[in-house]
Amino acid sequence: MHEPPRILIVDDNEANRDILDARLKVHGYDLLQAGDGEEALAAARQHLPDLILLDVMMPKLDGFEVCRRLKRDASLPFMPIILVTAKADSSDVVAGLDAGADEYLTKPVDQQALVARVRSVLRLKALHDQVQAQAADLATWNRTLEQRVADQVAEIERVGRLKRFLAPQIAELVLSSGDGRMLESHRRDISVVFCDLRGFTAFAETAEPEEVMTVLREYHAALGTLVRAFEGTLERFTGDGVMVLFNDPLPCPDPPRQALRMAVEMRRCVGDLSIKWRKYGHDLGFGIGIAHGYATLGRIGSEERLDYTAIGTVVNLAARLCAEAASGQILIDNKVQASVEEIAETEPAGEFALKGLHRPVRAFNVSGLRA
């Protein structure tokens, strides 16, 4: 549970402090008081408040000097300051802002203006702390990147002659079996799931890199967990795009049903993430396409880099259905529909003329799973 924001009230007049205290206490803030500039500096360094309401005319140190000293102290976190004073001349306002104040209130303080300014500045404080935390996460990620890559490469080298980047299920299978024969080219009927975020390109062009990385980390972590839980093969992450295979190389007794169950859970999970992302102004949707059919599977690439992938019409069909899916929609082909009709609530979505496919494709929309 989050602790309430901490506010330090600084004024040499006790009655003024008590008035501000009473007006803010009803809003649940954690309130502290200081009677002069020196007390204010000591309290700020000890308690690290989220906001300081600072009088200007005080003995020992006036509010301007307190403001300057706090803003110059690099050891302190960002602590926004609202100057609260009877000095309302424009030159006084400019002097206060030059000293580092973030807002200005004049006495006598209006109740509504006080609460509105406090809330506004606390929102800025929260956003600043969030950005700082994300920057710290990114810095940590960069510092540990070299070691994590080295650890991953060392694990892959246990495969012997492969020494390539592989999907986790493939690498584990090779490690456990001791050879790579299952990676040779072969043909098998599989279910293919394609999914990606709606609006991601526009988001990535306008958002800060740290915000993009945070969204992708949350997105990849959530989907990666579900792929493992439903025993799919994660073919690849390509930014916001994800491709998952069922029935190769790990056998699956009913690939379409397993693929659909995973897709429904993915839709729910990313839907929850989307609610969180919208709170930060990120408008991102999620679409899924599923198809079933025969494909050729095996290794592709060069001696420096090998990948394990599936090639065939079924892969293109799943990708095209994903592209046609609206946000929150799961589109499936008729083969998947025939396999899942007993467990899923579906409805015809019409026929689609899909790029690379000569005939229109009949697709179905999945509204959910039967109870």
C-alpha positions in Angstrom: 0.0 0.0 0.0 1.4 3.4 -1.0 2.1 5.9 1.9 0.3 9.3 1.6 2.4 12.2 0.2 4.5 13.9 2.9 4.2 17.7 3.0 6.4 20.1 5.1 4.7 23.3 6.1 7.2 26.1 6.9 6.1 29.4 8.5 7.4 31.4 11.5 3.7 32.1 12.4 2.3 29.1 14.2 -1.3 30.1 13.5 -0.5 30.2 9.8 1.0 26.7 10.0 -2.0 25.3 11.8 -4.4 26.8 9.2 -2.6 25.1 6.3 -2.3 21.9 8.4 -6.0 21.8 9.0 -6.9 22.5 5.4 -4.7 19.7 4.1 -5.2 17.1 6.8 -8.7 16.3 5.6 -7.1 15.1 2.3 -5.0 12.5 4.0 -1.6 14.0 3.6 1.3 13.2 6.0 2.0 16.7 7.4 5.2 18.1 9.1 5.9 21.6 10.4 8.9 23.9 10.7 9.1 27.4 12.3 12.0 29.0 10.5 14.4 28.5 7.6 17.0 26.5 9.5 14.4 24.2 10.9 13.0 23.8 7.3 16.5 22.8 6.0 16.9 20.2 8.8 13.4 18.8 8.4 13.8 18.6 4.6 17.0 16.7 4.8 15.7 14.3 7.5 12.2 13.6 6.2 12.6 14.1 2.4 9.1 15.5 1.9 7.2 15.2 -1.4 6.3 18.9 -1.2 7.3 22.0 0.8 4.9 24.9 1.5 7.5 27.6 2.2 6.9 31.1 3.7 9.2 33.9 2.5 9.5 36.3 5.3 11.1 34.4 8.2 13.9 34.9 10.7 17.4 33.4 10.3 16.9 32.4 6.7 14.2 33.7 4.4 12.3 31.4 2.1 14.3 32.5 -1.0 17.5 31.4 0.6 16.0 28.1 1.9 14.8 27.4 -1.6 18.3 28.1 -3.1 20.1 25.8 -0.7 17.7 22.9 -1.2 17.8 23.2 -5.0 21.7 23.4 -4.9 22.0 20.3 -2.8 22.7 17.5 -5.3 22.4 14.8 -2.6 18.6 15.5 -2.2 15.9 14.1 -4.4 13.5 16.4 -6.3 11.4 18.2 -3.7 9.0 20.7 -5.3 8.4 23.9 -3.4 5.4 26.2 -3.3 6.1 29.7 -1.9 3.3 30.9 0.4 3.7 34.6 1.1 2.0 37.9 1.4 4.5 39.4 -1.1 2.6 39.4 -4.3 4.5 41.9 -6.5 5.6 40.5 -9.8 9.3 41.1 -8.8 8.8 39.0 -5.8 7.2 36.2 -7.9 10.1 36.3 -10.3 12.6 36.3 -7.4 10.9 33.2 -6.0 10.9 31.3 -9.3 14.6 32.3 -9.9 15.4 30.8 -6.4 14.0 27.5 -7.6 10.4 27.5 -6.4 7.9 25.5 -8.5 4.7 27.4 -7.6 3.5 30.5 -5.8 0.6 31.2 -3.5 -0.3 34.5 -1.9 -1.7 35.1 1.5 -4.5 35.0 2.6 -4.5 31.5 1.0 -7.7 30.5 -0.8 -8.7 26.9 0.2 -9.5 25.7 -3.3 -6.4 27.2 -4.8 -4.3 25.6 -2.1 -5.6 22.1 -2.7 -5.5 22.5 -6.5 -1.9 23.7 -6.4 -0.8 21.0 -4.0 -2.4 18.3 -6.1 -0.9 19.7 -9.3 2.6 19.8 -7.9 2.4 16.4 -6.3 1.4 15.0 -9.7 4.6 16.5 -11.1 6.6 15.0 -8.3 5.1 11.5 -9.0 5.8 11.8 -12.7 9.4 13.0 -12.0 10.0 10.0 -9.6 8.5 7.6 -12.2 10.9 8.9 -14.9 13.9 8.7 -12.5 12.9 5.1 -11.6 12.7 4.1 -15.2 16.0 5.8 -16.0 17.6 3.8 -13.1 16.1 0.6 -14.4 17.5 1.3 -17.8 20.9 2.1 -16.4 20.9 -1.1 -14.4 19.8 -3.0 -17.5 22.7 -1.6 -19.5 25.2 -2.3 -16.7 24.1 -5.9 -16.5 23.6 -6.5 -20.2 27.2 -7.7 -20.9 27.1 -10.2 -18.1 23.6 -11.5 -19.0 24.6 -11.9 -22.6 27.8 -13.8 -21.5 25.7 -16.1 -19.3 23.3 -16.8 -22.2 26.1 -17.5 -24.6 27.7 -19.8 -22.1 24.5 -21.8 -21.7 24.0 -22.0 -25.5 27.6 -23.2 -25.9 26.6 -26.4 -24.0 24.7 -27.4 -27.1 28.1 -28.0 -28.7 28.0 -27.5 -32.4 24.9 -25.4 -32.4 26.3 -22.4 -30.4 23.4 -20.3 -31.9 20.5 -18.3 -30.5 17.5 -20.6 -30.4 14.0 -20.4 -29.0 14.0 -21.5 -25.4 12.0 -24.7 -25.9 14.3 -25.7 -28.8 17.5 -25.1 -26.9 16.2 -27.1 -23.9 15.2 -29.9 -26.1 18.6 -30.1 -27.7 20.3 -29.9 -24.3 18.2 -32.7 -22.9 18.5 -35.0 -26.0 22.2 -34.3 -26.7 21.8 -33.9 -30.4 20.2 -31.5 -32.9 18.4 -33.9 -35.3 15.0 -32.4 -34.5 16.3 -29.2 -36.0 16.7 -30.8 -39.5 14.1 -29.7 -42.1 10.8 -31.6 -41.7 7.0 -31.2 -42.4 4.3 -31.2 -39.8 0.8 -29.8 -39.2 1.0 -27.0 -36.7 -1.1 -24.2 -35.2 0.4 -20.7 -35.6 -0.4 -17.8 -33.4 0.6 -14.3 -34.4 -0.1 -11.3 -32.2 1.0 -7.7 -31.9 0.2 -4.3 -30.4 -2.1 -1.9 -32.2 -0.8 1.7 -32.3 2.8 0.6 -31.3 4.6 2.3 -34.2 3.0 5.7 -33.5 3.7 5.2 -29.8 7.4 4.3 -30.4 7.8 7.4 -32.6 6.5 9.8 -30.0 7.3 8.3 -26.6 10.6 8.4 -24.8 12.9 5.4 -25.3 12.6 4.5 -21.6 8.8 4.4 -21.9 9.0 2.2 -24.9 11.4 -0.2 -23.1 9.2 -0.3 -20.1 6.1 -1.2 -22.2 8.0 -3.9 -24.1 9.5 -5.4 -21.0 6.0 -5.7 -19.4 4.5 -7.0 -22.6 7.2 -9.6 -23.3 7.3 -10.8 -19.7 3.5 -11.3 -19.7 3.3 -13.1 -23.1 6.5 -15.2 -22.4 5.0 -16.5 -19.2 1.8 -17.6 -21.0 3.7 -19.2 -23.9 5.6 -21.4 -21.3 2.4 -22.1 -19.3 0.6 -23.4 -22.4 3.7 -25.2 -23.7 4.0 -23.4 -27.0 7.2 -22.7 -28.9 8.1 -19.1 -29.0 9.4 -18.7 -32.5 10.4 -15.0 -32.0 9.8 -11.6 -30.5 10.1 -8.8 -33.1 9.5 -5.7 -31.2 5.8 -5.8 -30.4 5.2 -8.8 -32.8 5.1 -12.4 -31.4 4.9 -15.7 -33.2 4.1 -18.9 -31.3 4.0 -22.5 -32.7 2.1 -25.5 -31.3 2.9 -29.1 -32.1 6.6 -28.6 -33.0 9.2 -29.4 -31.8 7.2 -30.4 -28.7 4.2 -32.6 -29.6 0.7 -31.2 -28.7 -2.4 -33.5 -28.7 -4.8 -30.7 -29.9 -2.8 -27.7 -31.2 -5.8 -25.5 -32.3 -7.4 -25.7 -28.9 -4.2 -25.2 -27.0 -3.4 -22.2 -29.2 -6.8 -20.7 -28.7 -6.8 -21.1 -24.9 -3.4 -19.3 -24.8 -4.7 -16.5 -27.1 -7.8 -15.9 -25.0 -5.5 -15.6 -21.9 -3.1 -13.3 -23.8 -6.0 -11.1 -24.7 -7.1 -10.8 -21.1 -3.6 -10.2 -19.8 -2.7 -7.5 -22.4 -6.1 -6.0 -21.8 -5.1 -5.5 -18.1 -1.8 -4.0 -19.2 -3.5 -1.7 -21.6 -5.6 -0.2 -18.7 -2.3 0.5 -16.9 -0.6 1.9 -20.0 -3.6 4.3 -20.7 -3.0 5.9 -17.3 0.4 7.1 -18.6 -1.1 8.2 -21.9 -0.2 5.2 -24.0 -3.1 4.1 -26.2 -2.1 0.6 -27.3 -4.4 -2.2 -28.4 -3.8 -5.9 -29.1 -4.8 -8.2 -32.0 -4.3 -12.0 -32.6 -4.5 -14.3 -35.6 -4.5 -18.1 -35.5 -4.3 -20.6 -38.3 -3.7 -24.4 -38.6 -2.1 -26.4 -41.4 1.1 -28.0 -42.7 4.4 -26.2 -42.7 8.1 -26.9 -43.2 10.1 -26.4 -40.1 13.9 -26.4 -39.4 17.0 -24.3 -39.2 17.6 -21.3 -41.3 20.4 -18.7 -41.3 24.2 -18.7 -41.7 27.1 -20.2 -39.7 27.2 -17.1 -37.6 23.5 -17.1 -36.7 20.9 -19.8 -37.0 17.2 -19.6 -36.2 14.5 -22.2 -36.0 11.3 -21.3 -37.9 8.3 -22.4 -39.8 7.7 -21.7 -43.5 4.4 -22.2 -45.3 1.0 -20.8 -46.1 -0.3 -21.4 -42.6 2.3 -19.0 -41.2 1.4 -16.3 -43.7 -2.3 -16.9 -43.0 -1.9 -16.4 -39.3 0.1 -13.2 -39.8 -2.5 -11.8 -42.2 -5.3 -12.6 -39.9 -3.5 -10.9 -37.1 -3.1 -7.8 -39.3 -6.8 -7.8 -40.0 -7.8 -8.2 -36.3 -9.1 -5.1 -34.5 -7.9 -4.3 -31.0 -9.1 -7.0 -28.6 -10.1 -9.3 -31.5 -9.0 -12.9 -32.1 -9.4 -14.0 -35.7 -9.2 -17.7 -36.6 -9.3 -19.7 -39.9 -11.9 -22.3 -40.7 -9.6 -25.2 -39.7 -9.1 -23.8 -36.2 -12.9 -23.0 -36.0 -13.7 -26.7 -36.8 -11.4 -27.8 -34.0 -12.5 -25.4 -31.3 -16.3 -24.9 -31.9 -17.1 -27.2 -28.9 -15.1 -25.0 -26.5 -15.3 -21.5 -28.0 -17.9 -18.9 -28.6 -17.3 -17.8 -32.2 -19.1 -15.8 -34.9 -18.4 -15.4 -38.6 -16.2 -12.4 -39.3 -16.6 -12.5 -43.1 -14.3 -13.3 -46.0 -10.9 -11.5 -46.3 -8.8 -10.9 -49.4 -5.4 -11.4 -47.8 -2.1 -10.4 -49.3 -0.2 -13.3 -50.7 -3.3 -15.6 -50.8 -5.1 -16.2 -54.1 -8.6 -16.9 -52.6 -10.6 -15.0 -50.0 -10.2 -16.5 -46.6 -13.2 -17.1 -44.4 -12.5 -16.1 -40.8 -14.2 -16.3 -37.4 -14.1 -14.0 -34.4 -13.6 -15.5 -31.0 -15.6 -13.8 -28.3 -14.6 -16.2 -25.5 -14.4 -19.8 -24.2 -17.5 -21.7 -23.2 -18.0 -22.2 -19.5 
